[in-house]
Amino acid sequence: MARRPGGDDSLPLSPRARRIGGWVAAALVIGGIALAFRILGGNGDGTVVDPSPSGSTGSSAQGVTFGTALDPATGEVAADARTERFAEEDTFVYSVTPSGSVPPTVFVEVERTDGGAAEVVQEPVEGQLLPNPTVIAFTVPASVLLDVFGPGRYLMTIYAEPGGDPLAEGSFELIAPAGSPAASP
């Protein structure tokens, strides 16, 4: 059957308009996939994938500040000594700025998140008395932690009581001594 010229019902689009329409369609498809992933969850168990590098649990816990020295005036990590990477010769220091009353004892959990098998390397079972009752702060030679935990990336969580809500959490890294074999990722 013959048709009249210009009698078809399609929209006459220029090549530029078709290209723009294609990009708009692609953006909508990608946005739909991202939305479905967000709604359905990405861990296979319905929970949303945690995008934060520190491994934060999304709780209201404060951040832990890490460094190599305490400020004698505040009892917290000194501003010019802050770091999250520690080598064997460093002093490992951490502190938490109190947001209320400081408990007399804290429980510290340390979990390896990279640089070896992901596991809890220190359970929060033994309470640690605070040397300064006005701030949560501790100092220990990094060599001791390297001997016990080994090199790798860790998440520290601090509790007022075992099984309670976390008071603070933060990530730090222990660096293998020069000349020693590094832990496989």
Secondary structure by P-SEA (a helix, b strand, c coil): ccccccccccccccaaaaaaaaaaaaaaaaaaaaaaaaaaccccccccccccccccccccbbbbbbcccccccccccccccccccccccbbbbbbbccccccccbbbbbbbbcccccccccccccbbbbbcccccccccccaaaaaaacccccbbbbbbccccccccccbbbbbbcccccccccc
